Amino acid sequence: MLTIPIQDKYVNVLAAFGDIQSAIDAAVRRYTLERITTKITELRQRDQAYQAKYGLEYPAFAERIAADEDFVTQIGATINKLWENDAADWEFCYKGVQD
């Protein structure tokens, strides 16, 4: 178990509500859930931006770039010459939301 110092002002307030350890555990749990929710929201927004940019959902995009050379040429010429960077980030966003 990790020991983390808590400022006295917070200890005093938490003590007024009862068991300090339970209050800290609940606060850390809420904070963790909030951070995860925020990150998932950010990943979904980026995923949606890529869907709008390329006109496809990620699985279809990944399939097309793997199998359709004309599609790759088209997106490189008309949408983004650095589409590989988008593809890597989009995969990260898509899979991050799935996890």
N, C-alpha and C positions, 0 to 999 in steps of 0.2 A: 504494500500500500504506500502511496506517495503522501508525504506530508506537505501541506501548503499553508503558509502563514496567512492568517486573516486579521485585518486591522481591528483593533479593539472596539472602534465605534460600531463595526458590523457585528462583532461578537455580542456586544451589549444589547443591540437591537434584537438579534436572533434569539438570545437567551430569554427575552421577554415573551417569545412565542413558544417556548418549550425546549425540546431537545435540539441542541445546536447541530449535531451531526445530521439529523434527519432534515433540518432546514437547508443545510449546505448541500446534501445529496439531491434534494428536490430542486434547488437553484441550479446546480450543475446539470441535472437532467433537462430542465427547461431550456437552459442556455444551449446545450448540445442539440436539442431538437430544433430550436430556432435557427441555429447555424446551418444544420442540415437542410432544413426547409428553404432557407435563403439560397443556399448553393444549388439545390435542385431547381428552384425558380429561375436562377440565372442560367443554368444549363438548358432549361426548356426554352427560354427566350432566345438564346443563341441558336439552338436547334431550329426554332421557328424562323429566325432570320435567314439561316442557310436554306431552309425549305422555300422561302419566298425568293431568295436570290437565284436558286437553281431550278425551281419549279418542280421539285420532287421531294419525297420523303427520303431519309438517309438510306434505308435498305435498297431502294430502287436506284438511288444515285450510285451507291457502292457497286451494285451489280452492273450498271451501265459503264462505269469507268473501267471495270475489269474486263468487259466483254465487247465494248463498242468503241472502236478507235475513232470513228467519225464523230461520236459524241464528245470524246476527249478533245479532238481538234476543234470542234465547235465551241466548247466552253473556254478553251484556251484562247481562242480568237475573239470571242464576243463577250464573255463574262469576266474572266479573270485569268491572266497569264500564270498566276501563282496559285492555281486551283488546288494543287497538291497540299498547300498549307491549309486551305479551307477544308479539304477532305480529312486531313489529320485532326484538325480541331473539331470538325463536325462529328467525326467518329467518337472522339473523347466526350463530347456533349451528349450524343445519343446513348452511348454505353453508360455514361455516368448516371443518366436518368434511369436507365434500366436496372442498374445495381441498386 
